[in-house]
Every structure is written in C-alpha cells, then in structure tokens.
C-alpha cells in the first residue's frame, strides 16, 4: 500500500519560496498520478496541482498558476512542489495523495505559513 510523507513546510515572508517534498514508500510511485492539496483553517481541502505518472503532464489551480511548479523523480519515489512568490493566502497544511484520492493515503501534511 502506498504511504506518503510530506515535508518542507515552514514560515516564510510574503514573496518568499519553499520547496515541499512528498516521499513515497510501499508501492512504486511511477504507477500513480500524484497531486498536491492544501487545507487552510476553516476551509475545505482543495487541489493545488497534479502530475502525470511520467511527469509529462501537469496541472495547476488558477490561484497558483505561474507561481508553483510540480515535479517528480520516480527513481527516488519523490514528488516536489516548488512554491515561489508566496502570498498570505497560501497559508495552509499541504498534503500529497494519488489522484483520484484515497482516504487512507492522506498523511500528516506539512504546514506552510506565509506571514511578515
């Protein structure tokens, strides 16, 4: 069974950058479309970005288009989310999961806080 662990979050000032990592174990990551999701306080979880099995196709939410970049390294069983030009509204807990999602694949997430 696929297990996913997110890392790389932290506190950053507006305009700053962070790189999130999603480490997979238990199954071959290359078999899955992987997405990044986020949940801000008091809001529902939303999709941020996703990447095809080979990495050749990516998609982004309108709110992060042009600022975030998703990538993957199947040899390392890793998926990344490079986040640039961060805004306070990007503050949330960020999660990775397969697409479509499975409830038992949600991890603990990684907190991203954008604040001055």
N, C-alpha and C positions, 0 to 999 in steps of 0.2 A: 504494500500500500504506500502511496506517495505521501511523504512527510515534507512539509515546507517550513522553513525558519527564516524570518525576516530580520534584517539588521541594518544599521547605518543611519538611523534617525538621530535627531538631536535638536538643539536650539540654535537657530540661525537668524541673523538680521534680515529684514526685507532686502531683496536684491541679491541675497546670497545663494549658495549652491549646496546641495547634498547629493550623495550617491547612495541609493538603497540597494541592498543585495537580498536575493531570495535563494537560499540554499536548499536543494532537494536531496532527499535520500529515500531509499525503499523502493524506488522504481526509476526507470530511465526517463529523464526529463524530456528528451527529444520526442517522446511519444505524445506530448501534450501541448496544446495551445495554453499559454500562461498569461494571466492578467494581473495587473496591479489594481487594487481597490483602496478606498480610504473612507474613514468614518469620522466626521467631526462631531464634537459634543452636541447632543440634541438633534442630530441629523441622521438620516438613513445612510447606510453604506452605499457608495457609488463607485462605478467603474472609472478608472483613470486612463488605463492603457492596456493593450494586449499585443501579443506577438505570436506569430505562427510557429509551428513546430520547427521549421528550419531557420526561422528568423527573417525570412524574406518579405513577410507582410506584417506591417504594424498598423495600429490604430490608436487614436487619442481622443479623449474627451475634448470638447471645444474649449473648455476652461484652461487646459494645459497645453493645447496645441502650440508648437513653436517654442515652448519653454522646457518641456520634458522630453527625454529620449529613452525608449526602452530598448534593451539589447539582451542577448543571451549567449552563453558559452556552453553548448551541450556537452563538450568534452569534460567540463568541470561541474556539470549539473547545476549551473547558476543562471539566474536571470537578474538583470540590473535595471534600475530606474535612475537615470541622471536627471536631476531637477535643478534647473537654473532660474534666475530671476524670480526667486521665491517671493510669494506675497503672503500677508497675514491670513488670507482666506485659504491658503494651502495647509494651514494647521489642521492636523488630523492624525489618527492612527492609520498607518498604511499596512496593507496586507497583500500577500500574493496568493493565488489559487489557480487551479486549472479553469479553463473556460470550455463548456459551462461549469459553473462552480459546484463543488460538493461540500456539504455542511461539515463533514468530518475531515476536510482538508484545511479548514481555517486554522491558522497558527495564532500566536500571541500578538503579532503585529509589531510595528516599530513606530514610536511616537515622533512626529515631526512638529516642531513648534517654530513658527516664524513670528518674531517679535523684536522690537527695538528696546 
